[in-house]
Amino acid sequence: MRMRSGFLSLLAATIGTGLIGCYRPTLPEGQVKVSSGTSSDGAFSATSHIPDNPNANVGNGLFPPAEAPPTLPPPRINSEPIIIPNCTVQYEDRQTVSAEVDGKIDLIATQMKKRPDGIWEYRLPDGTVAATHDPAKFDPKSPHPRIDFNPRDKTAFRDTPASWIPYYKLREGDVVLVDQVLCMLDDSLVSTRKASAAKVKLAASEGQDAAREGVRLTKAKIALYEGKNLGISPQDVLNDQITLTRFVENLAQSLQAIAKAEQDYEEAQVMLAKHWVRSRVNGVIRNVAKRDGEYVRAGEKIFEVQSTQTVRLEGNLDVGYFDQVKRDMAVTVERAVPSAPVKSHAWHRQEIAAVAVTGHSERPMVVSAGMDGVALVWDPNLKGDKNRSATPHALPHPVAVRSVACTPPGIDVVLAVTGADDGKVRVWDLANPDMLPNKPAREPADIHSSGVAAVSISPDGKFAVTAAGREVFIWDLAAGKKMYALPDAHRDSVTSLSFSPQAELVTVSKDRTLKRWKLGKEQAAVAQTIDHRSGAVDILGVSPDGSRVLFDQDKSRIDLLNLQDGRTVGQLTNVGPSVAFSTLALFSHDFAEPNTPPEKFPPYMIVTAGGDGDLKGGLQVWQAPRAGGRGAEVARLITPGRVAVTSAAFSPHKNARFLVVGTAAGTIHLWTPPEGPAPKIEGRITNIDSTDPRYVTVRVEMNNRDVGLLDRSAATVIVNPISNGQ
C-alpha cells in the first residue's frame, strides 16, 4: 500500500507540474507574473512574463521624439559573397642589391637634396621630411644620427666641413624608391681615371684647335702664290707642302687622342655608375648583410629591397567552393593593418568598467570609470596643446565605479552620471573644465539593490536610465530623483542600455534577449522582444538615427537589425575558429551634413571587440552599408600587450574625432578612427591549388602602391559571384 500510495502521489505531482508548465494565463498590460527560478549566475531570482505590446499607451512620452528613422533604400538582393579570411600578405618581388665591382663600401646612404634657402633635406617617399642639415649650424661634435658625409669629402675639405655634401644613412625597414641611390663604393680610383681622361681630352682638344689653325694658315700662305709667278723657289713651295702635311697629321692625331680620351672618360663614367648602387623597385630595405667600411666583391649581396608595388595574398577556402572560383576572377580585398594607439594612459589601478566623452563643443573631455573606486575626468588633447592640463581630475567614490554616461553635445548642461557598486547614482556637473567638482551635484536618495552596471542619458540630456541586475530605473536629472522603475521583464541581469532618438529604450540582458521599450512620464511598456541572442556580446549599440540595433547572432556574426520590426538587414562576420566577437559592439556618431538625403548618407561606422584567439586584445572598425548587406572591416586596433578590452566610446564631436578604449589592466588608449568611405581595393585570382582534401589554396595578386599592406600581415578576400558573371 505504501508503494502504491507513493507512486500515485508522484504521478499526481508530475501531472500537476506539467499542467502548470503548459498553462500561461493572459495577464493585464503591465502586470508581472512571478515564479521561482535560478539566474544564470546560480543565484535565486524571480522570472517574469511581460507580453510585448507595441500599441501600449504609456501616456505622454518621456521626451519629445525626434523624427522617425529615415527611410533607407531597400537592400540589394545579391548572392552571399565568398569570403576567404586571414589571407597572408607576401611581398612578391625582391631585389638582391649586390656590388657590381670589387670595392670598399663608403656609405649605405642616399644623397640629400639642397633647398633654395641652402638647407639640405631628405624626404621620405610619402613626402615627410625625415632630416635636415644646415651647413652654417653644423657641429661635428654632435652630428645627426642619420646624417653622414663621404670620407673623401672629409679628406679633401678637412678645414671646411660646411662644404661637405650630406647623405642620409639608410637602415633596414626604410622605404626607398626606384632609381634611388642606396649605397656608394669607394670610387676614388675610377674618379681619378675619369678626371685624367677629361684632362687628356682637354689637352687633345687644344692640340686639335692648334693643328686646325696651322692647316688654315698654311693653306692661306700657299694660296697667296699658287698660280702666280712671284719667284717663289720650288724648295719653299715644297717646305710649305710639308708643313701643311704635318699640321694635317697633328690634327688627325688630336682627333685620335680625343676619341681615346672620350672612350676612357665614358668607361670611367660607366665604372663610376657601378660604384653607385641603385634600387630597381619601390620597396623596403631588408636583410642588410654589409656595413660601412666593409670590403665587398662583385656579385656579393649587400642587402635586399622588398618590392611594395605588387603583393601576393594566399588563403584557404573550403573545397566546396572550388567550382565557384576561377583564375583571373576579380576580387575585393579588405585590409586589416594593425595599428597601435596614438595615446595611452595608466591612471587606474584596476579594470576600467566604462568610458564616456563629454559634450563640451570646444574641449571634449573623457570620463573613465574604474573598479578602483574613482572616475577620472581628463583631456585627451590629441593635438598636444601645451595650455591644456594633462593631469586627470578624480570624481571620488567610496566603492568601485561600474558605469558612466555623459550628456550629448548641443544642450545647455554638461553632466556625467556614474553608477557604483553601492547601488547609488551620482550626477556630476562638468560644465567648466577648469573647475571640475569634488562632489556630485546631485545624489538621489533612491538606490538600486546591487551595483549599477549600465547607464544611458536621453538625447535631450534631461533623463537617465540605469540598470542593476534586473532593475531598470528612470531618473529626472534636474531634480535628482527616481521617476519610476521599468516592469521586471528580463529573466536575468541587464548588461546595456541605449536611448533612441524616437524616445524609446533598448535593453540587453544576459537572458539572451533584447527588448525595445516605449517610455512615458510615469510608466513604460515592452514594445518588442528579440530573442535567441548568443550572449557573446554584453554591450550592443543602437544607431544614431534609431533605425538599427546590433545583435550578436553568434560568436562570429553580429547582425544589424531593423529596430522597428527586428528584421536582419546586414551582418558583420568573422570567419574562422580563431576570430570571435566579445564584450561590445557600438555605433559611431553621425557627422553627415544637414539635409543630406538618406541615399547619400555615409555607411555606419561600428567598433567591435575581439575575444580569445587572434582578436584577443583587439578591436575591429567596420563600415556597414545603410541599405543593408555585409559590413567591411576597415581597421584593426591592437591594445599594447593584447590586454582584454572592457569598454569603449566614440567622441560625438565632428572636429575632435577619436575612439577611447578601457582595458582589464586599467589602461586607457586613444585611436583616431578612419574618415570617409573605405577605398575599394581590387585584385585578381592568379592560382588555385587543391593540395588538401578539405581546402583549396587561393592566390591573389594586387597593386599595393596606394594601399600599403605590410608583409606577413592579414587581409580578407571577397569574391562576389555576381560581379564575375555567375
Disulfide bonds with the S-S distance in Angstrom:
none
